[in-house]
Amino acid sequence: MEIVFSITQETDGGFVAECLSHDIFTQGDTWDGLRTNVKEAVSAYFIDQPKPSAIRLHLVRDEVLAVA
């Protein structure tokens, strides 16, 4: 089983992760910090049940371009 997190970058540079299939949310100041926090959050959520075999982090980037 694989679970997918939607990742958005905050204006302050940190990251927020939201699982698309379960009620798991976490954040991190850096990408590496976010990865660590996602793994910990998933382990805690699935403490009494089988853990997923993979975690996919999907970075969502919202960018507005000016048209000249």
Contacts in CASP RR format, 6 or more apart in sequence:
PFRMAT RR
TARGET T0000
AUTHOR 0000-0000-0000
METHOD contacts of the structure
MODEL  1
MEIVFSITQETDGGFVAECLSHDIFTQGDTWDGLRTNVKEAVSAYFIDQP
KPSAIRLHLVRDEVLAVA
1 50 0 8 1.000
1 52 0 8 1.000
1 53 0 8 1.000
1 54 0 8 1.000
2 52 0 8 1.000
2 53 0 8 1.000
2 54 0 8 1.000
2 55 0 8 1.000
2 56 0 8 1.000
3 19 0 8 1.000
3 20 0 8 1.000
3 21 0 8 1.000
3 22 0 8 1.000
3 24 0 8 1.000
3 42 0 8 1.000
3 52 0 8 1.000
3 54 0 8 1.000
3 55 0 8 1.000
3 56 0 8 1.000
4 19 0 8 1.000
4 20 0 8 1.000
4 21 0 8 1.000
4 55 0 8 1.000
4 56 0 8 1.000
4 58 0 8 1.000
5 17 0 8 1.000
5 18 0 8 1.000
5 19 0 8 1.000
5 20 0 8 1.000
5 24 0 8 1.000
5 38 0 8 1.000
5 55 0 8 1.000
5 56 0 8 1.000
5 57 0 8 1.000
5 58 0 8 1.000
6 17 0 8 1.000
6 18 0 8 1.000
6 20 0 8 1.000
6 58 0 8 1.000
6 60 0 8 1.000
7 15 0 8 1.000
7 16 0 8 1.000
7 17 0 8 1.000
7 34 0 8 1.000
7 57 0 8 1.000
7 58 0 8 1.000
7 59 0 8 1.000
7 60 0 8 1.000
8 15 0 8 1.000
8 16 0 8 1.000
8 59 0 8 1.000
8 60 0 8 1.000
8 62 0 8 1.000
9 15 0 8 1.000
9 59 0 8 1.000
9 61 0 8 1.000
10 16 0 8 1.000
10 27 0 8 1.000
13 29 0 8 1.000
14 27 0 8 1.000
14 28 0 8 1.000
14 29 0 8 1.000
14 30 0 8 1.000
14 34 0 8 1.000
15 27 0 8 1.000
15 28 0 8 1.000
15 29 0 8 1.000
15 30 0 8 1.000
15 31 0 8 1.000
15 34 0 8 1.000
16 25 0 8 1.000
16 26 0 8 1.000
16 27 0 8 1.000
16 28 0 8 1.000
17 24 0 8 1.000
17 25 0 8 1.000
17 26 0 8 1.000
17 27 0 8 1.000
17 28 0 8 1.000
17 34 0 8 1.000
17 37 0 8 1.000
17 38 0 8 1.000
17 41 0 8 1.000
17 57 0 8 1.000
18 24 0 8 1.000
18 25 0 8 1.000
19 25 0 8 1.000
19 42 0 8 1.000
22 45 0 8 1.000
23 45 0 8 1.000
24 41 0 8 1.000
24 42 0 8 1.000
24 45 0 8 1.000
25 41 0 8 1.000
26 34 0 8 1.000
26 37 0 8 1.000
26 38 0 8 1.000
26 40 0 8 1.000
26 41 0 8 1.000
27 34 0 8 1.000
27 37 0 8 1.000
28 34 0 8 1.000
28 37 0 8 1.000
34 57 0 8 1.000
35 57 0 8 1.000
38 55 0 8 1.000
38 57 0 8 1.000
39 55 0 8 1.000
42 51 0 8 1.000
42 52 0 8 1.000
42 55 0 8 1.000
43 51 0 8 1.000
46 52 0 8 1.000
END
